[in-house]
Amino acid sequence: MTDVLVIGGGAAGMMAAIFAARAGADVTLLEHNEKLGKKIYITGKGRCNLTNDCTRDEFLAQVPRNPRFLYSALSFFAPRDMMTLLEENGCPVSVQRGRRVFPSTEKASDVTKALAGLMRKLDVHVRLNAGVRNLRTDGNAVTGAELEDGSFLPAGSVILACGGLSYPATGSTGDGYRIAETLGHTVVPPSPVLVGLETEEDWPRSLQGLSLKNVALTLASGKKTLYTELGELLFTHFGVSGPLVLEASCHLPEPARGALLKLDLKPGLTREQLDARLRRDFLASGRKQLANVLPGLLPARLAELFPRLCGIPESLSCNQVTAPQREKLLNTLKTLEVTVRAPRPLAEAVVTRGGVSVRQIEPGTMRSKKFRNLFFAGEMIDVDAHTGGYNLQIAWSTGALAGQTAGDCQ
Ligand SMILES: Cc1cc2nc3c(=O)[nH]c(=O)nc-3n(C[C@H](O)[C@H](O)[C@H](O)COP(=O)(O)OP(=O)(O)OC[C@H]3O[C@@H](n4cnc5c(N)ncnc54)[C@H](O)[C@@H]3O)c2cc1C
């Protein structure tokens, strides 16, 4: 029998195994993939934005869902602790723009290598190609895991760290939710966050591939403003994506359909400044067609489409633009509206929202309130955060705390 059985060899599971082993427990980690940390390889576009070098309060401000639940875990194992752990295990890190932390080599694989190396040093038994089907229980205790191959592995404690439902090809297939539910835990229905948005309008699709580097986006539902931020937006084959849209997707109303994205295409200019600029440009351009003058203000592909978006004839020359038409141009430059149809599917989301209800997990230990020796860690818990290294840190912190408590129990 193993003291602590960790199910899932992603960020949370590896960290849980490390802390349980450091606490002196005999630890076995089961991973149904052929290798560890498959999702880590694709994080940060292969560079792995592994944490954010910020304070706990700054961190919690980036967690729209159940931030208070993370207070103890982040106090126990903070971003700085993760940076130190990697530095001490052969993976130097560097802090970049927005205090995002990456391995200095900019290779996500080096993070996994460092953690796998540390697990080896601590004699964690890692079993790959070992999927778990279910857990067995006796009263208010779990007794071990039933594997896909039909075998049973008894354990003193079990840590479930099976991830969510996004990018299922990396191994996060929702097994953890099913197992938790079978044991009577409430699973808040999973939904996609940090995800692109399909739009009702066709025109964003016609601009596929165009990126707007500096726009202000406001997400609104009816009269309510849900989110507003400055950044980069990308037009795609389904609508809109890019960092700004991914962040906005964390704040979508329920249902998302009909929510408005209001884009300020010239956030650096006030209405008055922009109006003065338009007057000046139109005066200087005389008989030139509007569509030929707008590229001074907008990327060429958007400029070509822009008069149509304002309901103004494309063939109009600058000296024919009337005051109401200039007003329309001005309004659309400052508030170009895009209607949300739906977020893209969960499989395409960077993170899964929902999961095991935080009400059924002790925040100071990560222990289930239903079973005295069952723990949860990582994305399978109902917490999620913005981009910037926060989601991986949630996995590291909750994994570390679950591992420490499970290890201490032995
Ligand atoms: C494209 C992309 C980019 C991202 N970039 C970043 C980033 O730069 N920074 C950041 O902070 N976050 C990023 N994230 C989010 C981050 O990767 C996750 O939040 C984090 O990996 C969650 O870790 P986890 O260990 O909880 O889950 P996972 O990494 O999903 O690990 C769960 C593991 O459990 C295994 N497993 C599942 N079921 C079973 C079973 N029944 N038996 C055995 N094993 C099982 C899975 O195979 C998997 O290895 C990104 C996500 C994606 C999809």
The ligand as an SDF file (V2000), in Angstrom:
LIG
                    3D

 53 58  0  0  0  0  0  0  0  0999 V2000
   -3.1660   26.3110  -24.6160 C   0  0  0  0  0  0  0  0  0  0  0  0
   -3.0230   26.5730  -23.1490 C   0  0  0  0  0  0  0  0  0  0  0  0
   -2.0980   27.4930  -22.7020 C   0  0  0  0  0  0  0  0  0  0  0  0
   -1.9900   27.7710  -21.3440 C   0  0  0  0  0  0  0  0  0  0  0  0
   -1.0340   28.6460  -20.9410 N   0  0  0  0  0  0  0  0  0  0  0  0
   -0.9140   28.9380  -19.6220 C   0  0  0  0  0  0  0  0  0  0  0  0
    0.1220   29.7880  -19.1620 C   0  0  0  0  0  0  0  0  0  0  0  0
    1.0040   30.2100  -19.9210 O   0  0  0  0  0  0  0  0  0  0  0  0
    0.1340   30.1050  -17.8330 N   0  0  0  0  0  0  0  0  0  0  0  0
   -0.7850   29.6020  -16.9490 C   0  0  0  0  0  0  0  0  0  0  0  0
   -0.7310   29.9460  -15.7760 O   0  0  0  0  0  0  0  0  0  0  0  0
   -1.7350   28.7340  -17.3580 N   0  0  0  0  0  0  0  0  0  0  0  0
   -1.8110   28.3790  -18.6550 C   0  0  0  0  0  0  0  0  0  0  0  0
   -2.7610   27.4820  -19.0620 N   0  0  0  0  0  0  0  0  0  0  0  0
   -3.6400   26.8430  -18.0360 C   0  0  0  0  0  0  0  0  0  0  0  0
   -2.8570   25.7590  -17.2890 C   0  0  0  0  0  0  0  0  0  0  0  0
   -2.1770   24.9600  -18.2270 O   0  0  0  0  0  0  0  0  0  0  0  0
   -3.7650   24.8740  -16.4490 C   0  0  0  0  0  0  0  0  0  0  0  0
   -4.5510   25.6720  -15.6180 O   0  0  0  0  0  0  0  0  0  0  0  0
   -2.9560   23.8910  -15.6140 C   0  0  0  0  0  0  0  0  0  0  0  0
   -2.1750   23.0740  -16.4590 O   0  0  0  0  0  0  0  0  0  0  0  0
   -3.8580   23.0050  -14.7560 C   0  0  0  0  0  0  0  0  0  0  0  0
   -3.0620   22.0400  -14.1380 O   0  0  0  0  0  0  0  0  0  0  0  0
   -3.7000   20.7210  -13.5230 P   0  0  0  0  0  0  0  0  0  0  0  0
   -2.5820   19.8850  -13.0460 O   0  0  0  0  0  0  0  0  0  0  0  0
   -4.7630   21.0630  -12.5820 O   0  0  0  0  0  0  0  0  0  0  0  0
   -4.4160   20.0100  -14.7480 O   0  0  0  0  0  0  0  0  0  0  0  0
   -3.7590   19.3290  -16.0510 P   0  0  0  0  0  0  0  0  0  0  0  0
   -2.5600   20.0600  -16.4670 O   0  0  0  0  0  0  0  0  0  0  0  0
   -4.8670   19.1920  -17.0130 O   0  0  0  0  0  0  0  0  0  0  0  0
   -3.2910   17.9070  -15.5250 O   0  0  0  0  0  0  0  0  0  0  0  0
   -4.2040   16.8770  -15.2120 C   0  0  0  0  0  0  0  0  0  0  0  0
   -3.5170   15.5530  -15.4660 C   0  0  0  0  0  0  0  0  0  0  0  0
   -4.3410   14.4920  -14.9980 O   0  0  0  0  0  0  0  0  0  0  0  0
   -4.2850   13.4280  -15.9100 C   0  0  0  0  0  0  0  0  0  0  0  0
   -5.4900   12.6220  -15.7540 N   0  0  0  0  0  0  0  0  0  0  0  0
   -6.7710   12.9960  -16.0020 C   0  0  0  0  0  0  0  0  0  0  0  0
   -7.6140   11.9940  -15.7230 N   0  0  0  0  0  0  0  0  0  0  0  0
   -6.8490   10.9550  -15.2870 C   0  0  0  0  0  0  0  0  0  0  0  0
   -7.1560    9.6360  -14.8620 C   0  0  0  0  0  0  0  0  0  0  0  0
   -8.4120    9.1680  -14.8200 N   0  0  0  0  0  0  0  0  0  0  0  0
   -6.1420    8.8320  -14.4920 N   0  0  0  0  0  0  0  0  0  0  0  0
   -4.8520    9.2630  -14.5230 C   0  0  0  0  0  0  0  0  0  0  0  0
   -4.5150   10.4940  -14.9360 N   0  0  0  0  0  0  0  0  0  0  0  0
   -5.5110   11.3430  -15.3030 C   0  0  0  0  0  0  0  0  0  0  0  0
   -4.1910   14.1260  -17.2570 C   0  0  0  0  0  0  0  0  0  0  0  0
   -3.6800   13.2880  -18.2690 O   0  0  0  0  0  0  0  0  0  0  0  0
   -3.2770   15.3110  -16.9500 C   0  0  0  0  0  0  0  0  0  0  0  0
   -1.9320   14.9930  -17.1620 O   0  0  0  0  0  0  0  0  0  0  0  0
   -2.8580   27.1370  -20.4110 C   0  0  0  0  0  0  0  0  0  0  0  0
   -3.7740   26.1910  -20.8640 C   0  0  0  0  0  0  0  0  0  0  0  0
   -3.8500   25.8970  -22.2090 C   0  0  0  0  0  0  0  0  0  0  0  0
   -4.8460   24.8630  -22.6620 C   0  0  0  0  0  0  0  0  0  0  0  0
  1  2  1  0
  2  3  1  0
  2 52  2  0
  3  4  2  0
  4  5  1  0
  4 50  1  0
  5  6  2  0
  6  7  1  0
  6 13  1  0
  7  8  2  0
  7  9  1  0
  9 10  1  0
 10 11  2  0
 10 12  1  0
 12 13  2  0
 13 14  1  0
 14 15  1  0
 14 50  1  0
 15 16  1  0
 16 17  1  0
 16 18  1  0
 18 19  1  0
 18 20  1  0
 20 21  1  0
 20 22  1  0
 22 23  1  0
 23 24  1  0
 24 25  2  0
 24 26  1  0
 24 27  1  0
 27 28  1  0
 28 29  2  0
 28 30  1  0
 28 31  1  0
 31 32  1  0
 32 33  1  0
 33 34  1  0
 33 48  1  0
 34 35  1  0
 35 36  1  0
 35 46  1  0
 36 37  1  0
 36 45  1  0
 37 38  2  0
 38 39  1  0
 39 40  1  0
 39 45  2  0
 40 41  1  0
 40 42  2  0
 42 43  1  0
 43 44  2  0
 44 45  1  0
 46 47  1  0
 46 48  1  0
 48 49  1  0
 50 51  2  0
 51 52  1  0
 52 53  1  0
M  END
$$$$
